[in-house]
Amino acid sequence: MKLTHLGHACVLIEMADTRIALDPGVFTPDLSALTDLDAIVVTHQHLDHLDRDRLPGLLAANPTARLITDPESAQIVRDLGIDVQAQNGSAFTIGAVTVEPVGEIHALIHDEIPRIANVGVTLRAAGEPSFHHPGDSVENTPGDVDIVGFPINAPWQASREMTAFLRRVGAAHAVPIHDGLLNATGRTLYLTQAGQFGHPDTQIHDLEWGSSLEVRA
């Protein structure tokens, strides 16, 4: 598997001869690298995960790619005149990759802000490492996975929740995501806490935007 962090919550997963882009949002600076995609998967409707202005162009550049979103994002996308497949809570396949939905609701931001749908995803394929992207919630545990993308900063998350998530998942590898609001000082602080208080057996790979990690099963 090859994982490329394209900015904030957006990652490109290449596994089992399949290319899947997850959460291409407004904080991802360059979506032109997302070509030859088999699918685009969106965990929820927030703009830092779903760039509605650039989505039509992204789909035009990937005419055979499937667009798969949580149910609430699906309605938003349909209102833009775009065909979309809404997740229904069941696992589905993209090529040789099985995608398992994890969770149903966004983390609590504030008592006065209604909670929306958020469906994290775990990607698995024979002979490949597995990968989990939680979207905007660390309340759910995906089960046994090899690589996890973990949010390091968000209005809805405390540092103790980040490290508790890493401990529960216990993946061999972890990649920080959801980092678009951080400066260098804040990033260093959160990553230090992730290393100190996360799972002792998890190796954290701090990928600069546009850089990649390759892991073999």
Number of C-alpha atoms within 10 A of each C-alpha: 21 15 23 21 24 27 26 26 28 28 24 22 21 18 22 16 10 17 23 24 23 25 29 31 24 22 20 22 13 13 18 9 11 19 17 14 21 19 20 23 24 28 32 26 24 17 14 20 24 26 18 18 12 13 19 15 13 20 19 11 17 17 13 12 20 18 20 19 26 25 21 16 24 22 18 14 20 12 10 13 10 14 14 19 17 17 21 12 14 9 14 14 12 17 14 13 22 17 20 20 24 25 21 18 20 22 18 16 14 10 7 7 8 9 13 15 18 27 25 28 23 22 24 21 19 12 11 17 18 23 25 27 28 27 28 26 25 25 16 15 18 21 13 15 19 21 26 26 23 26 25 27 21 15 10 14 17 11 18 13 17 22 23 17 22 25 17 16 24 23 23 16 19 23 20 23 25 21 20 18 13 15 9 7 8 14 17 13 12 20 19 12 15 26 16 11 16 24 21 13 12 20 16 21 14 17 17 12 19 16 12 17 15 10 13 10 9
